């Protein structure tokens, strides 16, 4: 789960992303790095699409 503070319709909000991985890597460090890369790429675009500005 990751979240980012943003403004929606003039109100302070949090945009939350929750992921469920079907077959996660057994390597915890690899899994964390993969998820961090995904969230870094996905979160700003999803937030913008939802009208939630930083």
C-alpha atoms as an extended CHARMM CRD file, in Angstrom:
* protein
*
        54  EXT
         1         1  UNK       CA              0.0000000000        0.0000000000        0.0000000000  PROA      1               0.0000000000
         2         2  UNK       CA              1.1970000000        3.4950000000       -0.8100000000  PROA      2               0.0000000000
         3         3  UNK       CA             -0.3570000000        6.9120000000       -0.5320000000  PROA      3               0.0000000000
         4         4  UNK       CA              0.3460000000       10.4790000000       -1.4880000000  PROA      4               0.0000000000
         5         5  UNK       CA             -1.0990000000       13.7020000000       -0.1220000000  PROA      5               0.0000000000
         6         6  UNK       CA             -3.0040000000       15.7060000000       -2.7150000000  PROA      6               0.0000000000
         7         7  UNK       CA             -5.7860000000       18.2250000000       -3.2270000000  PROA      7               0.0000000000
         8         8  UNK       CA             -9.1220000000       17.1570000000       -4.6750000000  PROA      8               0.0000000000
         9         9  UNK       CA            -11.9260000000       19.6550000000       -5.2930000000  PROA      9               0.0000000000
        10        10  UNK       CA            -10.0560000000       22.1730000000       -3.1430000000  PROA      10              0.0000000000
        11        11  UNK       CA             -9.8400000000       19.8170000000       -0.1520000000  PROA      11              0.0000000000
        12        12  UNK       CA             -6.7270000000       18.1030000000        1.2200000000  PROA      12              0.0000000000
        13        13  UNK       CA             -6.8870000000       14.3510000000        0.5730000000  PROA      13              0.0000000000
        14        14  UNK       CA             -4.7630000000       11.2520000000        0.2960000000  PROA      14              0.0000000000
        15        15  UNK       CA             -4.6160000000        9.1780000000       -2.8620000000  PROA      15              0.0000000000
        16        16  UNK       CA             -4.1610000000        5.5260000000       -1.8800000000  PROA      16              0.0000000000
        17        17  UNK       CA             -2.9460000000        2.6190000000       -3.9930000000  PROA      17              0.0000000000
        18        18  UNK       CA             -3.2420000000       -0.9240000000       -2.6940000000  PROA      18              0.0000000000
        19        19  UNK       CA             -1.6540000000       -3.8220000000       -4.5840000000  PROA      19              0.0000000000
        20        20  UNK       CA             -2.2020000000       -7.5390000000       -4.3630000000  PROA      20              0.0000000000
        21        21  UNK       CA              0.4530000000       -9.6120000000       -6.0960000000  PROA      21              0.0000000000
        22        22  UNK       CA             -0.5470000000      -13.0730000000       -7.3380000000  PROA      22              0.0000000000
        23        23  UNK       CA              2.9150000000      -14.6730000000       -7.2960000000  PROA      23              0.0000000000
        24        24  UNK       CA              5.3810000000      -12.4410000000       -5.4570000000  PROA      24              0.0000000000
        25        25  UNK       CA              9.1040000000      -13.0240000000       -5.6640000000  PROA      25              0.0000000000
        26        26  UNK       CA             10.4840000000      -15.0430000000       -2.7620000000  PROA      26              0.0000000000
        27        27  UNK       CA             13.3250000000      -12.5040000000       -2.5300000000  PROA      27              0.0000000000
        28        28  UNK       CA             12.0190000000       -9.7660000000       -0.2170000000  PROA      28              0.0000000000
        29        29  UNK       CA             14.5040000000       -7.1190000000       -1.4150000000  PROA      29              0.0000000000
        30        30  UNK       CA             13.6620000000       -7.8190000000       -5.0590000000  PROA      30              0.0000000000
        31        31  UNK       CA              9.9480000000       -7.6480000000       -4.2810000000  PROA      31              0.0000000000
        32        32  UNK       CA             10.3380000000       -4.3080000000       -2.4930000000  PROA      32              0.0000000000
        33        33  UNK       CA             12.3970000000       -2.8500000000       -5.3420000000  PROA      33              0.0000000000
        34        34  UNK       CA              9.8620000000       -4.0240000000       -7.9470000000  PROA      34              0.0000000000
        35        35  UNK       CA              6.9420000000       -2.5460000000       -6.0090000000  PROA      35              0.0000000000
        36        36  UNK       CA              8.7820000000        0.7290000000       -5.4010000000  PROA      36              0.0000000000
        37        37  UNK       CA              9.5020000000        1.0800000000       -9.1390000000  PROA      37              0.0000000000
        38        38  UNK       CA              5.8690000000        0.3560000000       -9.9950000000  PROA      38              0.0000000000
        39        39  UNK       CA              4.4640000000        2.8260000000       -7.4550000000  PROA      39              0.0000000000
        40        40  UNK       CA              6.9380000000        5.5320000000       -8.5240000000  PROA      40              0.0000000000
        41        41  UNK       CA              5.7030000000        5.2110000000      -12.1150000000  PROA      41              0.0000000000
        42        42  UNK       CA              2.0050000000        4.5710000000      -11.4330000000  PROA      42              0.0000000000
        43        43  UNK       CA              1.0440000000        6.8340000000       -8.5450000000  PROA      43              0.0000000000
        44        44  UNK       CA              1.5710000000       10.2830000000      -10.1590000000  PROA      44              0.0000000000
        45        45  UNK       CA             -0.2860000000        9.2800000000      -13.3380000000  PROA      45              0.0000000000
        46        46  UNK       CA             -3.1830000000        7.6940000000      -11.4320000000  PROA      46              0.0000000000
        47        47  UNK       CA             -3.4430000000       10.6910000000       -9.1240000000  PROA      47              0.0000000000
        48        48  UNK       CA             -3.5630000000       13.0860000000      -12.0780000000  PROA      48              0.0000000000
        49        49  UNK       CA             -6.1940000000       10.9680000000      -13.8810000000  PROA      49              0.0000000000
        50        50  UNK       CA             -8.3570000000       11.1090000000      -10.7510000000  PROA      50              0.0000000000
        51        51  UNK       CA             -8.0710000000       14.9080000000      -10.5560000000  PROA      51              0.0000000000
        52        52  UNK       CA             -5.9780000000       14.8250000000       -7.4040000000  PROA      52              0.0000000000
        53        53  UNK       CA             -3.1210000000       17.3320000000       -7.5940000000  PROA      53              0.0000000000
        54        54  UNK       CA              0.0080000000       17.3060000000       -5.4420000000  PROA      54              0.0000000000
